[in-house]
Structure formats: structure tokens, C-alpha cells
Amino acid sequence: MGVGRVFRRRSRLSRHCAGIEEPLSWAMPRRIEIFDTTLRDGNKLPFAVLSSADRQVLAAQLVRLGVDVMEAGFPSESREEAACVSRIGEETRGPFVAALARALASDVDIALESLKSAQKPCIHIFMSVAPLFLRQVLKIREEQALKNLSACIETAKSARVRVQFSLSEAPHASRAYFAEVCSAAAESGAEVINLADTNGIMVPDEVAALVEDAARAIGSHKAIVGVHCHDDLGLATANSLAALRAGAGHVEVTVGGFGERAGNAALEEIAFLLSAYGDRFGLSHGIHLEEIGPTARIFESLTGVHAHPNKPIIGQSALVAAPGGFAGASLDPAMKKLLDERTIGSAPGEPPAAVPAEPEQGPYALEAYNVLSSSHSPPVGLVVIQRDGRSLTQTSHGNGPIDALFSAVDKALGFSTRMVLYSVSTLAAGAEALAEVTVTVELRGRRFHGRHRSTDVIEASLRAYLRACNAIGESGILEGPSEFHVTGEYLWE
């Protein structure tokens, strides 16, 4: 496909996607809407979890980053999730705050309730359009699914919120049904018609063609075409860029590309591509590049999951030139300036930013600890924990000094967790370097995590684990019967 053909296609489709009657001037770049779903899709790493407090910290940073829409969560998943979405909506000023909902009346009602306090509310309704899903999961005909979808969108529109509809598994629908769904969603009032390559199996020319098909189906309705690309074949960023060049005006991303399986299109890669080639493609964005580094560091600190050193843009060595190398010498000045670590808010040699430690709170307080470890006997850990005004003392052996202390805590508190993630990172160099430890544990299908920093990695580990245990104690799941949590978007009625 020649470049000239792509340019002509973009010029024609931009009028459909933006709802503009007159052709756009070549001097007027199309402003791409950046929809960040780090708080939801980026929170689906199987071995990490963002607490409600963590998500509020990250939401505030996403505002500074300049995203147009942040997806706060999936309210129908649990009462806690709904409360978290509500708090983020209440506190956020600037971008739209989106709540995810299945194309079910009950989901839409819960999402709308959680968005009541948001300054700029947006409901994100989704439904798979794959024949297999409609037939085997929903057990309804295509015509009935269309009626349900239209009713959900109309309900949301009546609440005066922005409405986005996503065609999950978009490439698996028949072309005729795909067009029917896009047309029905736009006619019902959805402002964004989003095409999700849920399984991450498309290639750029296929994504571009899908965008064209959606724009034709939307016709004269004022709806933007968007894309949501997964990275299973390593093409999420390339597919997203192809969609934008083909006329899409909305792209869904996560910080670092984090998400389930191989992740999503990376926010920083899309922002850099639009910065580097925006003039050539006639595209622009509103991301503040200098906030990319701080955002990535905050996400890493909150989750304990770090980007690979070679990860484009945010990897530790991604924008650092090798000593004595010639790479980059031939770049033009603008590109050379862009590909500098100072662009993303990191000065050369500067240690990564850390999230301020939260004050210790909860039903359990550490009074004292001790650990014995040698080459000739198993490690033994001792902890003294205060609970309900009483001091609980326990000892335990372990596979190492840290494991021994964790086991002693379990014995003192009377419950045992499954360790999902144990991560240690160093926040500076030298003898006074702080070790930041993040632990994620699982109990009764729910995940909890804790984080602590200290020059002593054993102390940091113990206090991080106790923070996770305090989160368990405050959650209420230890008090009688409790709900068993499963990722909600997989639960269809």
C-alpha cells in the first residue's frame, strides 16, 4: 500500500470520524484522543495489583501526563471497584473518567451510579461481536444483541454522559454484522465507536481496512472511530498507528504497554511516534512528554513490576547512548532532541522517582523482629506483632531469612497467604541505597499488596508483607463468609 494512498484515505475518512462536513486543511493536524486504560487493563497483570489508594495516586499522575480519557475501572466487578471508580471520578479534573460496562442493563446502571460525582463522566460499554461468543456465551441471536446494545447506549445517553462503545473481538465478526453494529451504536448516540483487536492477531493493513469499514458504516453520524490493540504478535503500536493514519481519532493505550497476556499498545510509544511524525501524517496529541518518565516510575514503584531495560522510551537504557558509539550521529536535530532521556523528564544519571511511602495502618503493628541465619542451620525468624492491644510472639523456620519471618507472621496472625509477587528494586547507588520491596499476596481469590523502603532489605520485606496483611485485615474477608472475586468482564449473564 503506497503512502500516497494512505494519505488520501486519511483525508476522506477524517470527515466521517470527526463529524466534520468540510474537508480538513492539510495545515490543520487531527488531534488524536488518548484513552489511557492503565488503571483497568494495565491492572490485569496476573502477579500484580493496584489498590484503590494506588490507583488514586496514578490517576493524579495521568492528569499531569495529559491523557484525554482515563478508564478508572469496571464498577460491576465488585462494590470495592465501584467505590474506587467513584472516588477517582470525584477527584479528577481535566480528562474524562470512564467506567467500563458490559452491554447489560444492570452493568450500565452500576457504572452510571459510580460516575455521578465525575466532572466529565464517560461510560464505556462493550460487547463481543464474534459469532462464537454470541452463540455460546450470550446464547442470543445477532438481532437481539443489537437491540440490547442500542437500549444500553440510549439509557446511558439519557443520563447525559459521554458514551463509548467497543466492539470486542472486532475482526472476528462477519463484515455485514460488523457494519450493522457500528451503524446501530452511532445511531443510538455513541460518541466513540471503538474497534478492539482483543486477541492481538491483526496486522496493520487489516486494522486500517477495519477502520475504513467502520467509518463507512457510521456514515453521517458524528462518532469517532477508535482502536484498542493487544500486543500478542508484537504489533499493537504498529496497528494503532496504521489505524490513526487510516482515519481513527481515538487510541487506547497503557503506560509501558502493561496489561494481560502480552499487554497493550504503549502510551509512550504512540506519543513519541505522533511527536516524531505528526507533521508528516497530519496528526497531533496532548501528552506532556516530560511526564512520561515520572509516570512509568510511579507505575513500576506501585506494582513492583519494572520495564525491561531495552523497552522503547521508558527502559533504563532505551534513550542512553553507548559510550563511544556512533548511533544517533546522523539523526536530524529534532529527532536527536526527541530521543533524549531528558525528553521524558529524566536527567542523565538521575535515580528513578519513588512513590512516597504510605503511613502504616491497619489492625496489625510490628513491635519487634529478629532473624537468625547461618550456613550450618535453617534460618529462624521471630516476630512480635500487636493486635487488639495484645502482643503476639511467634517463631518459624523458612527457606531463607525473609521466608522465615513471613512464616512467623502467618503463625501470629492465624492465616496463610499465597505469595504472587516479591520484587526488590534499588532506589539509589552506594551504601545508603534504599531497597524498595513490593509484595503481592493472594487470599480467597483476592489479591493484596504492600510496599516498603529501607536500607535493610530484610526489614523492608517484612514491613511490606505486614502492609499486605493489614490490607487483608481491613478488607473484611476474614470475618465470616466472603465473596470470591473473579475478573468481572469475563462474567456474562
C-alpha positions as CSV (number, residue, x, y, z in Angstrom):
1,M,0.0,0.0,0.0
2,G,1.6,3.2,-1.1
3,V,2.0,6.2,1.2
4,G,0.0,8.5,-1.2
5,R,-3.0,6.1,-1.0
6,V,-2.9,6.1,2.8
7,F,-2.8,10.0,2.8
8,R,-5.9,10.2,0.5
9,R,-7.7,7.6,2.7
10,R,-7.0,9.6,5.8
11,S,-8.2,12.9,4.3
12,R,-11.5,11.3,3.2
13,L,-12.2,9.4,6.4
14,S,-11.3,12.2,8.8
15,R,-14.6,13.9,7.9
16,H,-16.6,10.8,9.0
17,C,-14.6,10.1,12.2
18,A,-14.7,13.7,13.4
19,G,-18.2,14.6,12.2
20,I,-16.9,17.5,10.1
21,E,-18.7,18.4,6.9
22,E,-15.9,20.3,5.2
23,P,-12.6,18.7,4.2
24,L,-9.8,19.3,6.7
25,S,-7.0,21.6,5.7
26,W,-3.6,19.9,5.3
27,A,-2.3,22.7,7.7
28,M,-4.7,21.5,10.5
29,P,-3.4,18.3,12.1
30,R,-6.1,16.0,13.5
31,R,-6.0,15.9,17.3
32,I,-5.8,12.3,18.4
33,E,-7.7,11.4,21.6
34,I,-5.5,9.4,24.0
35,F,-7.6,7.0,26.1
36,D,-5.5,5.5,28.9
37,T,-6.7,2.2,30.5
38,T,-3.7,1.6,32.8
39,L,-6.0,1.8,35.8
40,R,-8.1,-1.1,34.4
41,D,-6.4,-3.1,31.6
42,G,-2.9,-2.3,32.9
43,N,-4.1,-3.6,36.3
44,K,-4.7,-7.1,34.9
45,L,-1.1,-8.3,35.2
46,P,-1.5,-11.8,36.8
47,F,1.1,-11.2,39.5
48,A,0.4,-7.5,40.5
49,V,-2.4,-5.5,41.8
50,L,-3.1,-1.8,42.3
51,S,-5.0,-0.9,45.4
52,S,-7.6,1.8,45.4
53,A,-5.1,4.2,47.0
54,D,-2.5,3.3,44.4
55,R,-4.9,3.9,41.6
56,Q,-5.7,7.4,43.0
57,V,-2.0,8.2,43.0
58,L,-1.7,7.0,39.4
59,A,-4.8,8.8,38.3
60,A,-3.4,12.1,39.6
61,Q,-0.2,11.5,37.6
62,L,-2.3,10.6,34.5
63,V,-3.8,14.1,34.7
64,R,-0.4,15.6,34.8
65,L,0.6,13.4,31.8
66,G,-2.2,14.9,29.8
67,V,-4.4,11.9,28.8
68,D,-7.8,12.8,27.3
69,V,-9.7,9.9,28.9
70,M,-8.7,7.7,31.8
71,E,-10.5,4.4,32.4
72,A,-10.9,4.2,36.1
73,G,-12.2,0.6,36.4
74,F,-15.1,-1.8,36.0
75,P,-17.7,-0.9,38.6
76,S,-19.9,-4.1,38.3
77,E,-16.9,-6.3,39.2
78,S,-17.3,-5.6,42.9
79,R,-18.5,-3.0,45.4
80,E,-14.9,-2.0,46.1
81,E,-14.3,-1.5,42.4
82,A,-17.4,0.7,42.1
83,A,-16.2,2.8,45.1
84,C,-12.8,3.2,43.6
85,V,-14.2,4.4,40.3
86,S,-16.4,6.9,42.2
87,R,-13.5,8.3,44.2
88,I,-11.3,8.7,41.1
89,G,-14.2,10.4,39.2
90,E,-14.8,12.8,42.1
91,E,-11.2,13.8,42.5
92,T,-10.2,14.0,38.8
93,R,-10.3,17.4,37.0
94,G,-9.4,17.7,33.3
95,P,-9.8,14.4,31.4
96,F,-12.9,12.3,31.0
97,V,-13.2,9.5,33.6
98,A,-14.5,6.3,32.0
99,A,-16.3,3.3,33.7
100,L,-16.4,0.0,31.9
101,A,-19.7,-1.8,31.5
102,R,-20.9,-4.9,29.6
103,A,-23.8,-4.4,27.3
104,L,-26.2,-5.3,30.1
105,A,-28.7,-3.0,31.7
106,S,-27.5,-3.9,35.2
107,D,-23.9,-3.1,34.4
108,V,-24.9,0.3,32.8
109,D,-26.9,1.2,35.9
110,I,-24.0,0.5,38.2
111,A,-21.5,2.3,36.0
112,L,-23.7,5.4,35.8
113,E,-24.1,5.4,39.6
114,S,-20.3,5.3,40.0
115,L,-19.9,8.2,37.7
116,K,-22.4,10.6,39.4
117,S,-19.6,12.7,41.0
118,A,-17.3,12.8,38.0
119,Q,-16.7,16.2,36.4
120,K,-16.5,14.7,32.9
121,P,-18.2,11.2,33.0
122,C,-17.8,8.6,30.3
123,I,-19.4,5.2,30.2
124,H,-17.5,2.6,28.1
125,I,-19.9,-0.2,27.0
126,F,-18.5,-3.3,25.3
127,M,-19.8,-6.4,23.7
128,S,-18.1,-9.2,21.7
129,V,-19.3,-9.3,18.1
130,A,-17.7,-12.7,17.5
131,P,-20.4,-15.3,16.3
132,L,-19.0,-17.9,18.7
133,F,-19.4,-15.6,21.7
134,L,-22.9,-14.6,20.8
135,R,-24.0,-18.2,20.2
136,Q,-22.2,-20.0,23.1
137,V,-21.9,-17.4,25.8
138,L,-24.8,-14.9,25.4
139,K,-26.9,-17.5,23.8
140,I,-28.8,-14.9,21.8
141,R,-29.2,-14.1,18.1
142,E,-27.4,-11.2,16.5
143,E,-30.6,-9.2,16.1
144,Q,-31.3,-9.4,19.9
145,A,-27.8,-8.4,20.8
146,L,-28.2,-5.3,18.6
147,K,-31.4,-4.4,20.4
148,N,-29.8,-4.9,23.8
149,L,-26.8,-2.8,22.8
150,S,-29.0,0.1,21.5
151,A,-31.1,0.1,24.7
152,C,-27.9,0.3,26.8
153,I,-26.5,3.2,24.8
154,E,-29.8,5.0,24.9
155,T,-30.0,4.6,28.7
156,A,-26.5,6.0,29.1
157,K,-27.3,8.9,26.8
158,S,-30.3,9.8,28.8
159,A,-28.0,10.2,31.8
160,R,-26.1,12.9,29.9
161,V,-22.7,11.1,30.0
162,R,-20.3,10.6,27.2
163,V,-20.8,7.1,25.6
164,Q,-18.2,4.9,24.0
165,F,-19.0,1.5,22.6
166,S,-16.3,-1.1,21.9
167,L,-16.7,-4.0,19.5
168,S,-14.7,-6.7,21.4
169,E,-13.2,-9.3,19.1
170,A,-14.0,-6.9,16.2
171,P,-12.0,-8.8,13.5
172,H,-14.0,-12.0,14.1
173,A,-17.4,-10.6,13.2
174,S,-18.9,-11.1,9.7
175,R,-18.5,-7.9,7.7
176,A,-22.2,-7.4,7.4
177,Y,-22.8,-7.7,11.2
178,F,-19.8,-5.6,11.9
179,A,-21.3,-2.8,9.8
180,E,-24.7,-3.2,11.5
181,V,-23.2,-2.9,15.0
182,C,-21.2,0.2,14.1
183,S,-24.2,1.8,12.5
184,A,-26.6,0.9,15.4
185,A,-24.2,2.2,18.0
186,A,-23.6,5.5,16.2
187,E,-27.4,5.9,15.6
188,S,-28.1,5.3,19.3
189,G,-25.8,8.1,20.2
190,A,-22.3,6.7,21.0
191,E,-19.7,9.3,20.5
192,V,-16.9,6.8,20.1
193,I,-17.1,3.5,18.1
194,N,-14.0,1.6,19.3
195,L,-12.6,-1.5,17.5
196,A,-10.9,-3.9,19.8
197,D,-8.4,-6.5,18.5
198,T,-9.0,-8.4,21.7
199,N,-6.8,-11.3,20.7
200,G,-3.9,-9.3,19.2
201,I,-3.8,-11.1,15.9
202,M,-4.2,-8.4,13.3
203,V,-1.6,-6.8,11.1
204,P,-1.5,-3.0,10.1
205,D,-3.2,-3.2,6.7
206,E,-6.1,-5.2,8.2
207,V,-6.6,-2.7,11.0
208,A,-6.6,0.2,8.5
209,A,-9.2,-1.6,6.4
210,L,-11.4,-2.2,9.5
211,V,-11.3,1.5,10.4
212,E,-12.4,2.3,6.8
213,D,-15.3,-0.2,7.2
214,A,-16.4,1.3,10.5
215,A,-16.3,4.9,9.1
216,R,-18.5,3.9,6.1
217,A,-20.9,2.2,8.5
218,I,-21.1,5.3,10.8
219,G,-21.8,7.5,7.7
220,S,-23.0,10.9,8.7
221,H,-23.3,10.3,12.4
222,K,-20.9,12.3,14.5
223,A,-18.9,9.5,16.0
224,I,-15.1,9.0,16.3
225,V,-13.6,5.7,15.3
226,G,-11.2,4.3,17.9
227,V,-8.9,1.3,18.3
228,H,-7.8,-0.9,21.1
229,C,-4.9,-3.2,20.2
230,H,-3.3,-6.0,22.1
231,D,0.3,-6.9,21.6
232,D,0.2,-10.7,21.3
233,L,2.1,-10.6,18.0
234,G,4.2,-7.5,18.9
235,L,2.2,-5.3,16.6
236,A,0.0,-3.2,19.0
237,T,1.8,0.0,18.4
238,A,2.2,-0.5,14.6
239,N,-1.5,-1.5,14.3
240,S,-2.6,1.6,16.3
241,L,-0.5,3.9,14.1
242,A,-2.0,2.3,11.0
243,A,-5.5,2.9,12.3
244,L,-4.7,6.5,13.1
245,R,-3.3,7.1,9.6
246,A,-6.4,5.5,8.2
247,G,-8.7,7.9,9.9
248,A,-9.2,6.8,13.5
249,G,-9.3,9.6,16.0
250,H,-9.1,7.7,19.3
251,V,-6.4,5.2,20.5
252,E,-6.4,3.1,23.7
253,V,-3.1,2.6,25.5
254,T,-1.5,1.7,28.8
255,V,1.7,3.0,30.4
256,G,4.5,0.8,29.3
257,G,2.1,-1.4,27.4
258,F,1.3,-3.3,30.6
259,G,-1.8,-5.5,30.6
260,E,-2.9,-9.1,30.4
261,R,-1.0,-11.6,28.3
262,A,1.5,-9.6,26.1
263,G,-0.1,-6.3,27.0
264,N,-1.5,-3.3,25.1
265,A,-0.3,-0.5,22.8
266,A,2.2,1.5,24.9
267,L,1.2,5.1,25.6
268,E,4.8,6.4,25.4
269,E,5.4,4.7,22.0
270,I,2.2,6.2,20.5
271,A,3.1,9.7,21.9
272,F,6.7,9.5,20.5
273,L,5.5,8.4,17.1
274,L,3.0,11.2,16.9
275,S,5.6,13.6,18.1
276,A,8.2,12.4,15.6
277,Y,5.9,12.0,12.5
278,G,2.9,14.2,13.4
279,D,3.7,16.8,10.7
280,R,4.1,14.1,8.1
281,F,0.9,12.3,9.0
282,G,-1.2,15.4,9.9
283,L,-1.7,14.2,13.5
284,S,-1.2,15.7,16.9
285,H,-1.7,14.8,20.6
286,G,-1.8,16.4,24.0
287,I,0.6,14.2,26.0
288,H,3.2,16.0,28.0
289,L,6.3,14.1,27.1
290,E,8.3,15.3,30.2
291,E,5.8,13.4,32.4
292,I,6.3,10.0,30.7
293,G,9.3,9.1,32.8
294,P,7.7,10.0,36.2
295,T,4.5,8.2,35.2
296,A,6.4,5.0,34.3
297,R,8.4,5.1,37.5
298,I,5.3,5.6,39.6
299,F,3.6,2.6,38.0
300,E,6.7,0.5,38.5
301,S,7.0,1.5,42.1
302,L,3.4,0.8,42.8
303,T,3.3,-2.6,41.2
304,G,6.9,-3.8,41.7
305,V,7.0,-4.7,38.0
306,H,9.7,-3.0,36.0
307,A,10.1,-2.4,32.3
308,H,12.8,-4.3,30.5
309,P,16.0,-2.2,30.2
310,N,15.6,-2.2,26.4
311,K,11.9,-1.3,26.5
312,P,11.4,1.6,24.0
313,I,11.2,5.0,25.5
314,I,11.0,4.1,29.2
315,G,13.5,1.3,29.5
316,Q,16.5,2.2,31.7
317,S,18.9,2.1,28.7
318,A,16.4,2.9,25.9
319,L,17.5,6.6,25.5
320,V,21.1,6.3,26.7
321,A,23.8,6.3,24.1
322,A,26.5,3.8,24.4
323,P,29.9,5.3,25.2
324,G,32.0,5.8,22.1
325,G,29.2,4.6,19.8
326,F,28.0,6.4,16.6
327,A,24.3,5.5,16.9
328,G,22.3,8.7,16.5
329,A,25.1,10.8,15.0
330,S,23.2,11.0,11.7
331,L,19.9,12.0,13.1
332,D,18.4,15.4,12.3
333,P,18.4,17.8,15.3
334,A,14.7,17.5,16.0
335,M,14.8,13.7,16.2
336,K,18.0,13.7,18.2
337,K,16.4,16.0,20.7
338,L,13.3,13.8,20.9
339,L,15.4,10.7,21.5
340,D,17.0,12.0,24.7
341,E,16.2,10.8,28.2
342,R,15.6,14.4,29.3
343,T,12.6,14.5,26.9
344,I,10.6,12.1,29.2
345,G,11.6,14.0,32.4
346,S,14.7,12.1,33.4
347,A,18.1,13.7,33.6
348,P,21.2,11.6,32.8
349,G,22.2,9.6,35.9
350,E,19.1,10.6,37.9
351,P,17.7,7.8,40.1
352,P,14.1,6.8,39.3
353,A,11.4,8.6,41.2
354,A,9.8,6.8,44.0
355,V,6.2,6.9,45.3
356,P,6.1,8.3,48.8
357,A,5.6,5.6,51.4
358,E,2.1,5.3,52.8
359,P,1.7,5.5,56.6
360,E,1.4,2.2,58.3
361,Q,-2.2,1.5,59.3
362,G,-4.4,-1.5,60.0
363,P,-5.1,-4.0,62.8
364,Y,-1.5,-5.3,63.0
365,A,1.6,-3.4,64.2
366,L,5.1,-4.7,64.2
367,E,6.7,-4.3,67.7
368,A,10.0,-6.2,67.1
369,Y,11.6,-8.8,64.9
370,N,14.7,-10.9,64.8
371,V,16.2,-13.4,62.4
372,L,19.0,-16.0,62.8
373,S,20.7,-17.2,59.6
374,S,23.9,-19.2,59.1
375,S,25.5,-21.7,56.7
376,H,25.0,-24.6,59.1
377,S,21.4,-24.3,60.3
378,P,18.0,-23.4,58.9
379,P,17.0,-19.7,59.2
380,V,14.7,-18.9,62.1
381,G,12.5,-15.8,62.2
382,L,10.9,-14.2,65.3
383,V,8.2,-11.5,65.2
384,V,6.3,-9.6,67.9
385,I,3.0,-8.2,66.5
386,Q,0.5,-6.1,68.3
387,R,-3.2,-7.0,67.6
388,D,-6.2,-5.7,69.5
389,G,-3.9,-4.5,72.4
390,R,-2.2,-7.8,72.7
391,S,1.4,-8.7,71.8
392,L,1.7,-11.9,69.7
393,T,5.1,-13.6,69.6
394,Q,5.8,-16.4,67.1
395,T,8.9,-18.0,65.6
396,S,9.2,-20.1,62.4
397,H,11.8,-21.7,60.2
398,G,12.0,-20.9,56.5
399,N,13.8,-21.4,53.2
400,G,15.7,-18.1,53.9
401,P,15.6,-15.3,56.5
402,I,12.8,-13.5,54.7
403,D,10.7,-16.6,54.3
404,A,11.2,-17.4,57.9
405,L,9.9,-14.0,59.0
406,F,6.9,-14.3,56.7
407,S,6.0,-17.7,58.1
408,A,6.3,-16.3,61.6
409,V,3.8,-13.5,60.7
410,D,1.4,-16.1,59.3
411,K,1.5,-18.1,62.5
412,A,1.0,-14.9,64.6
413,L,-2.0,-13.7,62.5
414,G,-3.7,-17.1,62.0
415,F,-3.9,-17.1,58.2
416,S,-1.6,-18.0,55.4
417,T,-1.4,-16.3,52.1
418,R,-0.1,-17.4,48.7
419,M,2.9,-15.3,47.5
420,V,2.2,-14.0,44.0
421,L,5.0,-11.4,43.6
422,Y,8.1,-10.5,45.5
423,S,10.0,-7.6,44.0
424,V,13.1,-5.7,45.1
425,S,14.4,-2.6,43.5
426,T,17.2,-0.2,44.5
427,L,16.4,3.5,44.5
428,A,20.0,4.8,44.5
429,A,23.6,3.7,44.4
430,G,26.0,3.3,47.3
431,A,25.9,2.1,50.9
432,E,22.9,4.3,51.7
433,A,20.8,3.0,48.8
434,L,17.2,2.3,49.7
435,A,15.7,-1.1,48.8
436,E,12.1,-0.9,47.9
437,V,10.2,-4.1,48.3
438,T,6.8,-4.8,46.8
439,V,4.9,-8.0,47.7
440,T,1.6,-9.2,46.3
441,V,-0.3,-12.0,48.0
442,E,-3.5,-13.8,47.4
443,L,-6.2,-15.0,49.8
444,R,-9.6,-16.3,48.9
445,G,-9.3,-15.2,45.3
446,R,-8.4,-11.7,46.1
447,R,-5.0,-10.0,45.8
448,F,-3.4,-7.6,48.2
449,H,-0.1,-5.9,48.2
450,G,2.3,-3.9,50.4
451,R,5.3,-1.8,49.8
452,H,8.1,-0.5,52.0
453,R,11.6,1.1,51.6
454,S,14.6,0.7,53.9
455,T,18.3,0.4,53.7
456,D,17.8,-3.0,55.2
457,V,16.2,-5.3,52.6
458,I,15.0,-7.8,55.4
459,E,13.2,-5.0,57.3
460,A,11.7,-3.7,54.0
461,S,10.5,-7.1,53.1
462,L,8.9,-7.8,56.5
463,R,7.1,-4.4,56.6
464,A,5.9,-4.7,53.1
465,Y,4.5,-8.1,53.9
466,L,2.8,-6.8,57.0
467,R,1.2,-4.0,55.0
468,A,-0.3,-6.6,52.7
469,C,-1.6,-8.5,55.7
470,N,-3.1,-5.2,57.1
471,A,-4.9,-4.7,53.8
472,I,-6.3,-8.2,54.3
473,G,-7.3,-7.4,57.8
474,E,-9.1,-4.2,56.7
475,S,-10.9,-5.8,53.8
476,G,-13.3,-7.8,55.9
477,I,-12.7,-11.1,54.2
478,L,-11.6,-12.7,57.4
479,E,-14.9,-12.0,59.1
480,G,-17.3,-14.8,58.1
481,P,-18.4,-15.7,54.5
482,S,-17.0,-13.5,51.8
483,E,-17.3,-13.1,48.1
484,F,-14.8,-14.9,45.9
485,H,-13.6,-12.4,43.3
486,V,-13.1,-13.2,39.7
487,T,-12.3,-10.6,37.0
488,G,-15.7,-9.3,36.2
489,E,-15.6,-8.7,32.5
490,Y,-15.4,-12.4,32.0
491,L,-18.7,-13.0,33.8
492,W,-21.6,-12.6,31.4
493,E,-25.2,-13.4,32.3
